[in-house]
Amino acid sequence: MAVLDHTIVAAHDHHGSAAFIAGILGLPEPVTLGPFALVRVGETTTLDFVETDGPVTSQHYAFLVTEAEFDQVYARIRDRDLSYWADPGQREPGRINTWDGGRGVYFEDPNGHLLEAITRPYGTGGTTTTHPHPLLAATTNDS
C-alpha cells in the first residue's frame, strides 16, 4: 500500500506559511530541512513549504480532523478573523457545511492556497444523510 510521504508547497514566505498552517491545525512547529519548512501532518506525511519569488499557483489541501479538532480549528479561524466558506467555490462566506453528516470549512493561507478541514470524508454519508456532498447528490440526481 502506498502512503503519501510529502508534497511540496510553494510560498512567498515559507517559514511564515508553514507556521500559519501548523498554528491553525494545532500541529507541531515546523522543522527546517535545507530549503524547506516541514509541517508534519499525521504519522507519515509532511507539507514541505519552499520559498519562491515567482507567482504561487493556488492549490487545494484538505485535512481530515476529529469533531473536537474541528471545533479548535474553527475557533482559530474565527479568532484570527480569517475569511471562511462552506464551499470550495467560496460562494457561501461565513458558513460551514454539514455534508455527509460531518462538518467542513474552507479558508485560505497567506499565499492563496485553499485549505479545508473536514470531519468526515466526502461521499461517506451516502445518499441517506440529510446533507450529502453536492457531488454525490448531483450524481444520484443524474441517474
N, C-alpha and C positions, 0 to 999 in steps of 0.2 A: 504494500500500500504506500503510495506517495503521500508525503506531508509537506506542505509549504514551509520552507525554511526561512526565506526572507524575500522582500521586494524592495526595490529602490524607489524612494520618493523624492522628487526634485523640489527644492525650496530656495527662496531668496535668502533666508536666514535659517540654515539647517538646525542649529542648536536651539533657536527660539521656537521653531516649528515642532521639533521633537519634544521640547519641554511643554508646549501647548497641548499636544495630544496626550502625553503622559499625564499631565495635570487634569485634563477634562475626564479621562477614563480612569483616573486613580491608579495608574500603573507606576512601576518603579522609575526613578530618574533615568534619563537617557545615559548611555555609555558611549564615549568616543572611541572609535576604532578607525585609525587612518583618517580619511576624509569624511567619514560617516558619523552621524549621531544616531545610535541604535536605540530603538524602543522595543522592549520585549513585550509581545502580545501572546499570551498563552504560554504553554510549556516549550514550544519549539520554534515559534515564528518571531521574526523581528521586522520592523519597518526601519529601513536604513535610509535616513534622510541625508541627502547630499546637496551641497550648495551649488547654485547655478546663477550666472549673471544674465542669462538669456530668459526668454519667456518660459513660464511654467504652464504646461498644459494640465488643465484640471482633470483629476482622476477621482474615482469614487472608491471609498473604503468603508465597508460595513463591519460592525463589531457586534457579536452575539454576547449579551450580558444577562445576568440574572435579574429578576424583578427588583431586588434590593439595590443592585448595582445601577440599574436604570434610574431609580429614584435619585441616587447620588449624582450620576452623570447629568440628568435633567436639572437638578438643583445647581450644579456648577455652571451649566449653560446659562441659566437664568441669573445666577449671582454675577456672572461676567457680562450680563446684558447683551449676550450674543443673539443674533437673529437665528431663528429656527423655523422649521417647516414640518408638516405632516407628510409631505410628498416629495419625491425626487425632482419634480418639475418646479418646485418652490412656488407653487400657486396657493398653498394653504399656510400662510405665515402665522406664527404664534400658536400653533397647534401641534399635537402629536397624533399618530394614528393608532388604531387598535386592530390592525389587520391580523387575521388568523388567531384571534384570541390572545394576542400579545400586545406589546406596545412598541412604537418606533418613533424616532425623531431624526431629522436631518439637520445638519449645521455645517458651516464652512470653517476651514482652518485659515490661517493668515495668508495662504497662497491661493485660496480659492478652490482647494480640493473639497469635494462634497463628502462629508463624513456622516455616518449613520450608526445609531445604536438601536438594536432590536432585542426583544426578549424571547422571540420565537422565530425560527427560520421561516421565511415566506413559503407559502404553499402547504405548510404542515397542518393548517387548520381545516383543510379540505373544503368542501362546499357547504357543509352544515354549520359552520361557525357563523356568528352574527355578522361579522365583517371579514369576509375572505379577502385575501390580497386582490387588488384590482386586476392584475394579470390573470389570476386564476378565475375570477368572476367573469372576465371577458372571454376566456377560453370556454368556460362552461356555457355561457350565453350564446356563443357562436355555434355550438354543436347542435 
